[in-house]
Amino acid sequence: MTGPGRQHTGTESPIGRRMAELRARRGMSQQVFADRIGKSKSWVDKVERGVRTLDRLSVIETVAGALGVAPHVLLAGRTAPAPATDVGAGVERVRAALARHDAPGSAPVGPPVRQLDDQAGYAWTAYRNGHHPQVLRMLPDLLVDSRHACPAGLVDPPAADLLVRVHRLTAQTLVKLGEANLAWLAADRAMMAAARGEPLRAGLAAVSLAQALRALRRGRLATAAALTAVHRLDPAVSEDDPPALALTGTLLIEAALAAASHGDTATAHDLTERAARLATRHEQYDHQHDGIAFGPTAVELARALTATRLGDHHRAVAAHRRATEHDGWQRLPAETRAAHLIDITRAHLDLGDRHAAGRALLTADRIAPAETRTRPAARTALTAVLRSGPTPADVARLAATIGLTRA
């Protein structure tokens, strides 16, 4: 930070100015950026003009994640323009990193576990902000370096946590990008790292495993994986352990979505209501962890998506509206909000409301553009909107940006 009377050099611009440069480079207005980080436009403007100081690490990490850079980029000098990322090439680099199995002692000494955990934290921040190309750029090195830092058979708790954290992020990113088989491999690696460990670590790995199995259309297996982790966590769930409670609720939601994916209405309903009872106890907390954001709003989103999968689109849209009108909606990560808006387009379209479907996609694009521009599910949803009838100009512009046509 710049102290009183200190002169700025040509290579050491204030943090607010660097934030403005990076925001403009990514084509974001102050309002769009403010929405993405959960702040007001006035707050962004004051930081960029130097009227307000950006000095809290948690806020710096959120800002950096939304901009797709590591926090030290904001805290250091100017940056070079970020290279364009080809998602397909990024996935292949991740595949190559997962395929590497260096012999013990053959790899060069890399960063220590603590430093790698910080890097994984930056990557998860980028993920929560929907910056998937940035995550793809970070994952190959994280995968290789974390394996080198955790020799086989010598994995202590911090190292196991790191391996689970990195492989979970890999799995969940690959699910979004339509690489379900590769996601399953990464999720299985997370489960292996969590084996024989504490229930919380295994439960976190099981969230990603359930998501990968759902993406593979193995709903029954996904339900079983999530519920097995819930049973291990049950003794730890209490008012005094918000992380365990939030994780249990998230696993119940994953199990409910999996049950709905293969038409098990009764199980989906029962599991969602169990999650709702936990959310009532959890409402006083604002607990968010890597890929975990649980509370009453998350339960309403789950009700909307399970209803969509079960074909009850009126109930899906009603639950969606309740969720998005709740105060908790804006507190959810940008990735979660944008992903839900993409998923709910199916319900709008099945009810014949193509305008609501188009608005949902446009809102998702404002919240987290990479969700609409890199996810196959978003392309499918937008194609369905284009084919449903006359398309508003702003939806047509989004389609053209992504490279879609009505044909």
C-alpha positions as CSV (number, residue, x, y, z in Angstrom):
1,M,0.0,0.0,0.0
2,T,1.1,3.6,-0.5
3,G,1.8,5.5,2.7
4,P,1.3,9.3,3.2
5,G,3.6,11.3,1.0
6,R,4.9,8.4,-1.0
7,Q,5.3,8.9,-4.7
8,H,4.0,6.4,-7.2
9,T,6.4,5.2,-9.8
10,G,5.6,4.3,-13.3
11,T,5.8,0.6,-12.4
12,E,4.1,0.6,-9.0
13,S,0.6,1.9,-9.5
14,P,-1.9,2.0,-6.6
15,I,-3.9,-1.2,-6.1
16,G,-7.1,0.6,-7.1
17,R,-5.6,1.7,-10.4
18,R,-4.4,-1.9,-11.1
19,M,-7.9,-3.1,-10.3
20,A,-9.4,-0.7,-12.8
21,E,-6.9,-1.7,-15.5
22,L,-7.6,-5.4,-15.1
23,R,-11.3,-4.8,-15.0
24,A,-11.3,-2.7,-18.2
25,R,-9.0,-5.2,-19.9
26,R,-11.7,-7.9,-19.3
27,G,-14.4,-5.7,-20.7
28,M,-16.3,-5.4,-17.4
29,S,-18.2,-2.2,-16.4
30,Q,-17.9,-1.1,-12.8
31,Q,-21.5,-2.3,-12.2
32,V,-20.9,-5.8,-13.6
33,F,-17.7,-6.1,-11.6
34,A,-19.4,-4.9,-8.4
35,D,-22.2,-7.5,-8.9
36,R,-19.6,-10.2,-9.3
37,I,-17.8,-9.4,-6.1
38,G,-20.9,-8.6,-4.0
39,K,-20.1,-4.9,-3.6
40,S,-21.7,-1.6,-4.8
41,K,-20.7,0.3,-7.9
42,S,-19.9,3.2,-5.6
43,W,-17.5,1.0,-3.6
44,V,-15.7,-0.1,-6.8
45,D,-15.4,3.5,-8.0
46,K,-14.0,4.8,-4.7
47,V,-11.4,2.0,-4.7
48,E,-10.3,2.7,-8.2
49,R,-10.0,6.4,-7.5
50,G,-8.0,5.8,-4.4
51,V,-10.7,7.3,-2.1
52,R,-11.1,4.0,-0.4
53,T,-8.3,1.6,0.7
54,L,-8.3,-2.0,-0.4
55,D,-6.4,-3.6,2.5
56,R,-8.3,-6.7,3.7
57,L,-6.8,-9.9,2.4
58,S,-10.2,-11.6,2.1
59,V,-11.5,-8.8,-0.1
60,I,-8.3,-8.7,-2.1
61,E,-8.6,-12.5,-2.8
62,T,-12.2,-12.0,-3.9
63,V,-11.3,-9.1,-6.2
64,A,-8.4,-11.0,-7.6
65,G,-10.5,-14.1,-8.2
66,A,-13.1,-12.1,-10.1
67,L,-10.3,-10.6,-12.2
68,G,-8.7,-14.0,-12.8
69,V,-5.4,-13.2,-11.3
70,A,-3.5,-14.2,-8.1
71,P,-3.7,-11.7,-5.2
72,H,0.0,-10.9,-5.5
73,V,-0.7,-9.4,-9.0
74,L,-2.9,-6.7,-7.3
75,L,-0.4,-6.2,-4.5
76,A,2.7,-6.0,-6.8
77,G,3.4,-4.1,-10.1
78,R,1.6,-3.9,-13.4
79,T,0.7,-7.0,-15.3
80,A,1.1,-8.1,-18.8
81,P,-2.0,-8.7,-20.8
82,A,-3.4,-12.1,-19.9
83,P,-3.0,-14.7,-22.8
84,A,-6.2,-16.0,-24.4
85,T,-7.0,-19.5,-23.1
86,D,-8.1,-22.2,-25.3
87,V,-10.4,-24.4,-23.2
88,G,-9.8,-27.6,-25.2
89,A,-6.0,-27.2,-24.9
90,G,-6.4,-26.4,-21.2
91,V,-8.3,-29.7,-20.7
92,E,-5.6,-31.6,-22.5
93,R,-2.9,-30.2,-20.2
94,V,-5.0,-31.2,-17.2
95,R,-5.4,-34.7,-18.7
96,A,-1.6,-34.9,-19.2
97,A,-1.0,-33.8,-15.6
98,L,-3.4,-36.5,-14.3
99,A,-1.7,-39.1,-16.4
100,R,1.8,-38.4,-15.0
101,H,3.1,-40.8,-12.4
102,D,6.7,-39.8,-11.7
103,A,8.9,-42.3,-9.9
104,P,9.6,-41.4,-6.2
105,G,12.7,-39.2,-6.0
106,S,12.8,-38.5,-9.8
107,A,10.9,-35.2,-9.7
108,P,12.6,-31.9,-8.8
109,V,11.8,-30.4,-5.5
110,G,8.8,-28.1,-5.8
111,P,7.0,-25.6,-3.6
112,P,6.2,-26.7,-0.1
113,V,2.7,-27.9,0.9
114,R,1.8,-24.6,2.6
115,Q,2.6,-22.5,-0.5
116,L,0.7,-24.9,-2.7
117,D,-2.3,-24.7,-0.4
118,D,-2.2,-20.9,-0.8
119,Q,-2.1,-21.4,-4.6
120,A,-5.0,-23.8,-4.4
121,G,-6.9,-21.3,-2.4
122,Y,-6.4,-18.7,-5.2
123,A,-7.6,-21.2,-7.7
124,W,-10.8,-21.9,-5.7
125,T,-11.4,-18.2,-5.4
126,A,-11.3,-18.0,-9.2
127,Y,-13.6,-20.9,-9.5
128,R,-16.2,-19.4,-7.1
129,N,-16.1,-16.3,-9.2
130,G,-16.7,-18.3,-12.3
131,H,-13.3,-17.7,-13.9
132,H,-12.9,-21.2,-15.3
133,P,-10.2,-20.4,-17.9
134,Q,-8.0,-19.0,-15.1
135,V,-8.6,-22.2,-13.1
136,L,-7.6,-24.3,-16.1
137,R,-4.3,-22.4,-16.4
138,M,-3.5,-23.2,-12.8
139,L,-4.6,-26.8,-12.5
140,P,-1.8,-28.6,-14.4
141,D,1.0,-27.2,-12.2
142,L,-1.1,-27.6,-9.0
143,L,-1.7,-31.3,-9.8
144,V,1.9,-32.1,-10.5
145,D,3.4,-30.0,-7.7
146,S,0.9,-31.3,-5.1
147,R,1.8,-34.9,-6.0
148,H,5.5,-34.2,-5.7
149,A,5.0,-32.5,-2.3
150,C,3.1,-35.5,-1.0
151,P,5.2,-38.7,-1.5
152,A,3.2,-41.9,-1.6
153,G,2.9,-43.5,1.8
154,L,4.0,-40.4,3.6
155,V,0.9,-38.3,3.4
156,D,0.3,-36.3,6.6
157,P,-3.0,-34.4,7.2
158,P,-2.0,-31.1,5.6
159,A,-0.7,-33.0,2.5
160,A,-3.8,-35.1,2.3
161,D,-6.0,-31.9,2.6
162,L,-4.0,-30.4,-0.3
163,L,-4.4,-33.4,-2.5
164,V,-8.1,-33.6,-1.8
165,R,-8.5,-29.8,-2.4
166,V,-6.6,-29.8,-5.7
167,H,-8.3,-33.0,-7.1
168,R,-11.8,-31.8,-6.0
169,L,-11.3,-28.5,-7.9
170,T,-10.1,-30.4,-10.9
171,A,-13.1,-32.7,-10.9
172,Q,-15.6,-29.9,-10.4
173,T,-14.1,-27.8,-13.2
174,L,-14.1,-30.7,-15.6
175,V,-17.7,-31.5,-14.8
176,K,-18.6,-28.0,-15.9
177,L,-16.6,-28.3,-19.1
178,G,-18.4,-31.6,-20.1
179,E,-15.4,-33.9,-19.3
180,A,-17.3,-36.3,-17.1
181,N,-14.9,-39.3,-17.5
182,L,-11.9,-37.2,-16.7
183,A,-13.8,-35.6,-13.8
184,W,-14.5,-39.0,-12.4
185,L,-10.8,-39.9,-12.4
186,A,-9.9,-36.7,-10.6
187,A,-12.7,-37.2,-8.0
188,D,-11.5,-40.8,-7.5
189,R,-8.0,-39.4,-6.8
190,A,-9.5,-37.1,-4.2
191,M,-11.3,-40.0,-2.5
192,M,-8.0,-42.0,-2.5
193,A,-6.3,-39.1,-0.8
194,A,-9.1,-38.9,1.8
195,A,-9.1,-42.6,2.5
196,R,-8.6,-43.5,6.2
197,G,-8.8,-39.9,7.0
198,E,-11.2,-37.8,9.0
199,P,-14.9,-37.8,7.9
200,L,-14.8,-34.2,7.0
201,R,-12.0,-34.7,4.4
202,A,-13.8,-37.8,3.0
203,G,-17.1,-35.9,2.8
204,L,-15.5,-33.0,0.8
205,A,-14.1,-35.6,-1.7
206,A,-17.5,-37.3,-1.9
207,V,-19.2,-34.1,-3.0
208,S,-17.0,-34.0,-6.1
209,L,-17.4,-37.7,-6.7
210,A,-21.2,-37.5,-6.6
211,Q,-21.1,-34.6,-9.1
212,A,-18.9,-36.5,-11.4
213,L,-21.1,-39.6,-11.2
214,R,-24.2,-37.5,-11.9
215,A,-22.4,-36.1,-14.9
216,L,-21.8,-39.7,-16.1
217,R,-25.5,-40.4,-15.6
218,R,-24.8,-42.8,-12.8
219,G,-27.5,-41.4,-10.4
220,R,-27.8,-44.4,-8.1
221,L,-24.0,-44.6,-7.6
222,A,-23.9,-40.8,-6.9
223,T,-26.7,-41.1,-4.3
224,A,-24.8,-44.0,-2.6
225,A,-21.5,-42.1,-2.6
226,A,-23.1,-39.0,-1.0
227,L,-25.1,-40.9,1.6
228,T,-22.1,-43.0,2.6
229,A,-20.2,-39.8,3.4
230,V,-23.3,-38.5,5.3
231,H,-23.4,-41.5,7.5
232,R,-19.7,-41.0,8.4
233,L,-20.4,-37.4,9.2
234,D,-23.5,-37.8,11.3
235,P,-21.8,-38.0,14.7
236,A,-19.9,-34.8,14.0
237,V,-23.0,-32.7,13.0
238,S,-23.9,-30.3,15.7
239,E,-24.7,-26.6,16.3
240,D,-21.0,-26.1,17.3
241,D,-19.6,-27.4,14.0
242,P,-20.8,-25.3,11.1
243,P,-18.4,-26.8,8.5
244,A,-19.6,-30.3,9.2
245,L,-23.2,-29.2,9.2
246,A,-22.8,-27.4,5.9
247,L,-21.0,-30.3,4.4
248,T,-23.7,-32.7,5.5
249,G,-26.4,-30.5,4.0
250,T,-24.5,-30.2,0.7
251,L,-24.1,-34.0,0.5
252,L,-27.8,-34.4,1.1
253,I,-28.5,-32.0,-1.7
254,E,-26.1,-33.9,-4.0
255,A,-27.9,-37.2,-3.1
256,A,-31.3,-35.6,-3.8
257,L,-30.2,-34.3,-7.2
258,A,-28.8,-37.7,-8.0
259,A,-32.0,-39.4,-6.9
260,A,-34.1,-37.0,-9.1
261,S,-31.8,-37.8,-12.1
262,H,-33.1,-41.4,-12.2
263,G,-36.7,-40.5,-11.3
264,D,-36.7,-41.5,-7.6
265,T,-39.2,-38.8,-6.5
266,A,-39.7,-40.0,-2.9
267,T,-36.0,-40.2,-2.1
268,A,-35.3,-36.9,-3.7
269,H,-38.0,-35.2,-1.6
270,D,-37.0,-36.9,1.6
271,L,-33.3,-35.9,1.2
272,T,-34.2,-32.4,0.3
273,E,-36.3,-32.0,3.4
274,R,-33.5,-33.4,5.5
275,A,-31.3,-30.7,4.1
276,A,-33.9,-28.1,4.7
277,R,-34.1,-29.0,8.4
278,L,-30.3,-28.7,8.7
279,A,-30.5,-25.3,6.8
280,T,-32.9,-24.0,9.5
281,R,-30.1,-24.7,12.1
282,H,-27.4,-23.3,9.7
283,E,-29.2,-20.0,8.8
284,Q,-27.3,-18.0,11.4
285,Y,-24.0,-18.9,9.8
286,D,-22.5,-17.6,6.5
287,H,-20.2,-20.6,6.0
288,Q,-18.6,-21.0,2.5
289,H,-15.8,-23.4,1.8
290,D,-14.2,-24.7,-1.4
291,G,-17.3,-25.7,-3.5
292,I,-19.6,-25.6,-0.4
293,A,-22.2,-22.9,0.1
294,F,-25.1,-24.1,2.3
295,G,-28.2,-22.5,3.8
296,P,-31.9,-22.0,3.1
297,T,-31.2,-20.5,-0.3
298,A,-29.1,-23.5,-1.4
299,V,-32.0,-25.7,-0.4
300,E,-34.5,-23.7,-2.5
301,L,-32.1,-24.0,-5.4
302,A,-32.0,-27.7,-4.9
303,R,-35.8,-27.9,-4.8
304,A,-35.9,-26.1,-8.1
305,L,-33.4,-28.4,-9.8
306,T,-34.8,-31.6,-8.4
307,A,-38.3,-30.5,-9.6
308,T,-36.8,-29.7,-13.0
309,R,-35.2,-33.2,-13.3
310,L,-38.5,-34.8,-12.2
311,G,-40.5,-32.8,-14.8
312,D,-42.5,-30.6,-12.3
313,H,-41.6,-27.3,-14.0
314,H,-44.2,-25.2,-12.2
315,R,-42.8,-26.2,-8.9
316,A,-39.3,-25.7,-10.2
317,V,-39.9,-22.1,-11.2
318,A,-41.7,-21.3,-8.0
319,A,-38.7,-22.6,-6.0
320,H,-36.4,-20.7,-8.2
321,R,-38.2,-17.4,-7.6
322,R,-38.2,-18.0,-3.9
323,A,-34.5,-18.6,-3.9
324,T,-33.6,-15.6,-6.1
325,E,-35.7,-13.3,-4.0
326,H,-34.0,-14.4,-0.7
327,D,-31.3,-12.2,0.7
328,G,-29.0,-15.2,0.6
329,W,-29.0,-15.3,-3.2
330,Q,-26.6,-12.4,-3.6
331,R,-24.3,-13.9,-1.0
332,L,-23.8,-17.1,-3.0
333,P,-20.7,-17.4,-5.2
334,A,-21.0,-16.0,-8.7
335,E,-20.3,-19.5,-10.1
336,T,-23.2,-21.0,-8.1
337,R,-25.7,-18.3,-9.2
338,A,-24.7,-18.3,-12.9
339,A,-24.8,-22.2,-13.0
340,H,-28.2,-22.3,-11.5
341,L,-29.6,-19.7,-13.9
342,I,-28.3,-21.8,-16.8
343,D,-29.8,-25.0,-15.3
344,I,-33.2,-23.4,-14.7
345,T,-33.7,-22.4,-18.4
346,R,-35.0,-25.9,-19.1
347,A,-37.9,-25.4,-16.7
348,H,-38.7,-22.0,-18.3
349,L,-38.6,-23.5,-21.8
350,D,-40.8,-26.4,-20.9
351,L,-43.4,-24.0,-19.6
352,G,-43.2,-22.1,-22.9
353,D,-41.6,-19.0,-21.4
354,R,-38.7,-18.5,-23.7
355,H,-38.3,-14.8,-22.6
356,A,-37.7,-15.9,-19.0
357,A,-35.2,-18.5,-20.3
358,G,-33.4,-15.9,-22.3
359,R,-33.3,-13.5,-19.3
360,A,-31.9,-16.2,-17.1
361,L,-29.0,-16.8,-19.6
362,L,-28.3,-13.1,-20.0
363,T,-28.2,-12.6,-16.2
364,A,-25.9,-15.6,-15.9
365,D,-23.6,-14.0,-18.5
366,R,-23.5,-10.8,-16.5
367,I,-22.7,-12.6,-13.3
368,A,-20.0,-15.0,-14.6
369,P,-19.4,-14.9,-18.4
370,A,-17.2,-18.0,-18.4
371,E,-20.2,-20.1,-17.2
372,T,-22.2,-19.2,-20.4
373,R,-19.2,-19.1,-22.8
374,T,-17.3,-22.3,-21.8
375,R,-19.9,-24.7,-20.5
376,P,-21.5,-27.1,-23.0
377,A,-24.7,-27.0,-20.8
378,A,-25.0,-23.3,-21.5
379,R,-24.5,-23.7,-25.2
380,T,-27.3,-26.4,-25.2
381,A,-29.6,-24.1,-23.2
382,L,-28.9,-21.1,-25.5
383,T,-29.4,-23.2,-28.6
384,A,-32.8,-24.3,-27.2
385,V,-33.8,-20.7,-26.6
386,L,-32.8,-19.7,-30.2
387,R,-34.9,-22.5,-31.6
388,S,-38.0,-21.8,-29.4
389,G,-39.1,-18.7,-31.4
390,P,-38.3,-15.1,-32.1
391,T,-35.2,-14.1,-30.2
392,P,-34.7,-10.7,-28.4
393,A,-31.7,-8.7,-29.7
394,D,-29.7,-9.1,-26.5
395,V,-30.0,-12.9,-26.5
396,A,-29.1,-13.0,-30.2
397,R,-26.0,-10.9,-29.4
398,L,-25.0,-13.4,-26.7
399,A,-25.5,-16.3,-29.1
400,A,-23.3,-14.5,-31.7
401,T,-20.6,-13.9,-29.2
402,I,-20.5,-17.6,-28.3
403,G,-20.7,-18.6,-32.0
404,L,-24.2,-20.0,-32.1
405,T,-26.9,-19.7,-34.7
406,R,-30.5,-20.7,-34.9
407,A,-29.7,-23.5,-37.3
